[in-house]
């Protein structure tokens, strides 16, 4: 058995999907569309069979000096060293083992982690999105499927400018300078080369309804397999908590 698959079939372990792509490429929106089409958005977090976590939650805490530099747009948040890969890896390993876990909550306005943590309940399918989720070989090996959201640079830049100025209170000149000097070079050096690891490339991101529909269809099949396996009680690797939830939550409509 490798990465939750045995002889090409899903086992009772969760199926973990990595979703990578450049800044503002639409990774989180793609995940949101998938969750919506699977009917998971309106389900209580404790009962969801599909959950999503973001690599952004695993940004390292900044020193006081770096925090001041970050406010001036002088910190490269798209560099691999900015992420706590060990914590993300341990979280994915707990998810793989069917354990409830807690992930940090990151505040983009202060560039720091908040005191509270978000609880992730055991699920059958887990989406993990982030610009560099394919960069670390150890983290990349945790994914059963790898998606790369491929959106052209002009679209990503316009989205980033709109997001950072409207949602995160950034100054336009600071955003443009940061993009030119830090974000764009980091994308070309660290993110773009990981595109070759993707099993599926999604051009145009969340606007690509055909690609998202095919991915949703595949996940539905996985959920139906998992539901049948859980309700039959076969297999020994499902946690009691996930087994109980699988018996109480219906399979997705087909």
C-alpha positions in Angstrom: 0.0 0.0 0.0 1.3 3.5 -0.8 -0.2 6.9 0.0 -3.6 5.5 0.8 -3.9 3.3 -2.3 -3.7 -0.4 -2.6 -3.8 -2.2 -6.0 -5.3 1.0 -7.5 -8.2 1.2 -5.0 -8.8 3.6 -2.2 -8.2 2.1 1.2 -9.7 3.4 4.4 -7.0 6.0 4.7 -8.0 9.5 3.6 -7.2 10.5 0.0 -5.1 13.6 0.1 -5.0 16.0 -2.8 -2.4 18.7 -3.2 -3.4 21.9 -5.0 -0.5 24.2 -6.1 -0.1 27.2 -8.3 1.2 30.8 -8.3 0.0 33.6 -6.1 -3.6 34.5 -6.8 -3.9 31.8 -9.4 -7.2 30.7 -7.9 -6.1 27.7 -5.8 -8.5 28.4 -2.9 -11.3 29.2 -5.3 -10.8 25.9 -7.0 -11.0 24.1 -3.7 -14.1 26.1 -2.8 -15.8 25.1 -6.0 -15.0 21.5 -5.4 -16.4 21.7 -1.9 -19.5 23.4 -3.2 -20.1 20.9 -6.0 -19.7 18.1 -3.5 -22.3 19.7 -1.2 -19.8 20.0 1.7 -19.9 23.7 2.3 -23.2 23.6 4.1 -22.3 20.6 6.3 -21.1 21.1 9.8 -17.3 20.9 10.0 -17.4 17.8 12.3 -19.4 15.9 9.7 -17.7 16.9 6.5 -16.3 14.0 4.4 -14.1 16.5 2.4 -12.0 19.1 4.2 -9.5 21.7 3.0 -6.4 23.1 4.6 -4.1 25.9 3.4 -0.3 26.1 3.4 -0.8 29.8 4.4 -1.8 28.6 7.9 1.8 27.3 8.3 3.6 30.6 7.8 6.3 31.0 10.4 6.1 33.7 13.1 8.2 36.7 12.2 10.7 38.4 14.4 9.9 42.0 15.4 12.4 43.3 12.8 10.9 41.1 10.0 7.4 42.1 11.1 8.3 45.8 10.6 9.9 45.0 7.2 6.8 43.0 6.2 4.6 46.1 6.6 6.9 47.8 4.1 6.6 44.9 1.7 10.2 43.9 2.1 9.6 40.3 3.2 9.3 37.5 0.6 6.4 35.5 1.8 6.7 33.3 -1.4 10.1 31.9 -0.3 10.2 28.2 0.9 11.9 29.3 4.2 8.8 31.2 5.2 6.8 28.0 5.8 6.9 25.6 8.7 7.2 22.5 6.6 7.8 20.3 9.6 4.5 21.3 11.2 2.6 20.9 7.9 4.2 17.4 7.4 3.2 16.3 10.9 -0.3 17.6 10.3 -0.6 15.6 7.1 0.7 12.6 8.8 -1.9 12.9 11.6 -4.6 13.4 8.9 -3.3 10.3 7.1 -3.6 8.4 10.4 -7.2 9.5 10.8 -6.5 11.6 13.9 -8.2 14.9 14.6 -5.7 17.7 14.5 -5.4 21.5 14.9 -3.9 23.9 12.4 -2.7 27.5 13.1 -4.9 30.4 12.1 -2.9 33.1 10.2 -3.7 36.8 10.2 -2.7 38.5 7.0 -3.2 42.0 8.4 -0.6 41.5 11.1 1.5 38.8 9.4 1.2 36.6 12.4 -0.5 33.5 13.8 -3.5 34.1 16.0 -3.8 32.4 19.4 -6.7 30.1 18.4 -6.3 27.0 16.2 -8.7 25.4 13.8 -9.7 21.8 14.4 -9.6 19.4 11.5 -11.8 16.4 11.9 -11.0 13.0 10.2 -12.3 12.9 6.6 -12.3 10.7 3.5 -10.8 13.3 1.2 -8.5 16.2 2.2 -7.5 19.2 -0.1 -4.2 20.9 0.8 -3.6 24.1 -1.2 -0.7 26.4 -1.3 1.9 28.0 -3.6 4.7 25.6 -2.6 2.9 22.4 -1.4 4.9 20.5 -4.1 8.3 22.0 -3.2 9.2 19.8 -0.2 9.7 16.1 -1.4 8.5 14.8 2.0 5.2 16.9 1.8 4.8 16.1 -1.9 5.0 12.4 -1.2 1.9 12.7 1.1 -0.4 13.5 -1.9 -2.3 10.9 -3.7 -3.2 13.4 -6.4 -1.5 16.6 -7.4 -3.3 19.5 -9.1 -1.6 22.6 -10.5 -3.7 25.7 -11.1 -2.2 27.4 -14.1 -3.3 31.0 -14.6 -1.6 33.6 -16.7 0.7 36.2 -15.0 -1.4 39.3 -15.9 -4.5 37.8 -14.3 -2.6 36.7 -11.2 -1.1 40.2 -10.8 -4.5 42.0 -11.2 -6.0 39.6 -8.6 -3.2 40.1 -6.2 -3.3 43.9 -6.5 -7.1 43.9 -5.9 -6.8 41.4 -3.0 -3.9 43.0 -1.2 -5.2 46.6 -1.5 -8.9 45.9 -0.8 -8.7 42.9 1.7 -5.3 43.3 3.4 -5.0 47.1 3.5 -1.8 47.3 1.5 -0.6 50.4 -0.4 -0.7 50.0 -4.2 3.0 51.0 -4.7 4.1 48.6 -2.0 2.1 45.8 -3.6 3.6 46.4 -7.1 7.1 46.7 -5.8 6.8 43.5 -3.8 5.4 41.7 -6.7 8.2 42.8 -9.1 11.1 42.4 -6.7 10.0 39.3 -4.6 6.8 37.5 -5.7 7.5 37.1 -9.5 11.1 36.0 -9.0 10.1 33.5 -6.3 7.3 32.1 -8.5 9.8 31.5 -11.3 12.5 30.0 -9.0 10.4 27.9 -6.6 6.8 27.5 -7.7 6.8 27.1 -11.5 9.4 24.3 -11.5 7.0 22.2 -9.3 4.4 22.2 -12.1 6.1 19.1 -13.5 5.0 17.1 -10.5 1.3 17.7 -11.1 -0.9 14.8 -12.2 -3.5 17.3 -13.5 -3.0 20.9 -14.7 -6.0 23.2 -14.5 -5.7 26.1 -17.0 -7.7 29.2 -16.1 -8.3 28.0 -12.5 -11.8 28.2 -11.2 -13.1 29.3 -14.6 -12.3 25.9 -16.0 -15.6 24.2 -15.2 -14.8 21.1 -17.3 -11.6 20.3 -15.3 -13.3 21.0 -12.0 -16.2 18.8 -13.0 -13.9 15.9 -13.9 -12.1 16.2 -10.5 -15.4 16.3 -8.6 -16.6 13.2 -10.5 -13.4 11.4 -9.4 -13.8 12.5 -5.8 -17.4 11.4 -5.8 -16.3 7.9 -6.9 -13.7 7.9 -4.0 -16.4 8.9 -1.5 -18.8 6.2 -2.7 -16.0 3.6 -2.4 -15.2 4.8 1.1 -18.8 4.9 2.1 -19.3 1.3 1.0 -16.2 0.2 2.7 -17.1 2.0 6.0 -20.7 0.8 6.1 -19.6 -2.8 5.4 -17.1 -2.5 8.3 -14.3 -3.9 6.1 -10.7 -2.8 6.7 -9.0 -1.9 10.0 -7.4 1.4 9.2 -10.5 3.6 9.5 -10.7 5.5 12.8 -13.8 4.8 14.9 -14.7 8.5 14.6 -14.6 8.5 10.8 -16.4 5.1 10.6 -19.3 6.5 12.7 -19.6 9.6 10.6 -19.5 7.7 7.3 -22.4 5.6 8.5 -24.4 8.7 9.3 -23.6 10.8 6.3 -25.1 9.8 2.9 -23.0 9.3 -0.2 -22.9 12.1 -2.7 -25.8 12.0 -5.2 -24.9 10.7 -8.7 
